[in-house]
Amino acid sequence: MTTVHLEIYGEPASKANSRQLVTIRGRPAFIKSKKARDYVAAFDKQCPTLSELIEEDVSVTMTIFYKTRRPDLDESVILDCMQGKIYKNDRQVKEKHIFWGLDRENPRTEILIELQENKA
């Protein structure tokens, strides 16, 4: 397989801006916000797990369609979600093309994962 196309419905939360302070065993800790956790669960239900995970370096192109103009463009939670489903580790992503879109009725992310050309 040289390419994978995905369309994931829902609006991702910005990982950088969506941390929640909680206390775990008496110690403060930061965890993903409820919106981010809900998105991860929705992504997990929609994204297939490849029978053989990609082990080579990849290029990722995605357009994230948000409901409003407010959210920052942030693909990091999406890259994390594909780990263990599409590729073994998100460190394999060596090239990214990330685009912002607006769709108030149908927020989603359109994703293309391609094996990266050998540039050695």
N, C-alpha and C positions, 0 to 999 in steps of 0.2 A: 504494500500500500504506500503510495507516494503523497497522497493528499487526503485530508479529512475535512469535511464540511459540517458545521453544526449551526443550528439556530436555537438559542436558549431564550425562553420568554421570562420576562421580569427585569427589574432594574437593580443592578448591583450597587452595593454600598461602597463608598470609598474606604479602603482599608485604613488609610492614614487618619481620616476624620471620624472614624466610627468605633472608637474604642470606648469601653465602659469600665469604670472603676468599680471593682467588687472586693469583698474580703473573703479570702479562702484560708481556712484554719487560722484565723486571726491576723493574717497578713494581707496587705493591699496587693491587688493584681489587676492588670488590664486585660480584658477579654474583648472579643468581637461584639459589636452591638447586636441587639435583637434583629434589626433589619439585615445586618450582614449574615447572622446565623440563619435567618429565614431564607435568604438568597442562596446560601450554600446548600441548604436542604432541597430547595426547588431545583437548583442546578443538578444536584446528585440524581434526582428523579428523572430529569430530562436527558442527561448526557449518557450515551452508551459507554460501556467499558469494552475497549478493544480486546479481542481474544489474545493478541500479542501486542503488548505496549511498545510504542516507538522507543527505540534506544539511541537513535542517531540525533544529531543536532537538528533543530527545526526553526522554521520561520513562521511567525504567526501574524496574520492580518485579521483585524476585527473592527467592526463598526458597532459601537454601543449606542443604541437609541434610547434616550432618556425621556421621561414624561414631561420634564420641565427643563428650563435653562439653568437651574440652580446647581445641580451636582457637578463636582469636579470630574474631569475625564480621568478615570483610574481603572486600569485593567488588572491590577495585581490580584484581587480576589478571584478573578476568572482564571488567571494562569494557575493559581493555587488549586482551584477546583478541578482542573484538567489533570493534575498530578495523580498518578495511580489509575487513571481512566483512559487517557490518550497516550501520555508519555510517562516514563518512570519518574522523572524529576523536572521541575520547572527550570532548573539550571540548563537544561538542554535548549531552551529558547535563546537563540543567538541573534535573532533579528525580529524586530517588532514594527508593525505598521498599525497604528491605533487611530481610529477616526471617531468623531463625535457626531451623533445624529439626534434628531428630535422627532418623536412620534408619541403624541399625547395619548393616543388610543391603544398602542401596542408596543410598550417598551420591550426591548429585546436586544440580544447581541448576536450578530452574524459573524461566524468565525471560520477562518480557513487556516489549516495547519499543513505546512509543506515540508518535506525533507529538504534540508538546506544543501545547496551545492557544495561540494568539497572545495574549500578555498585555500588549501594548503600549498 
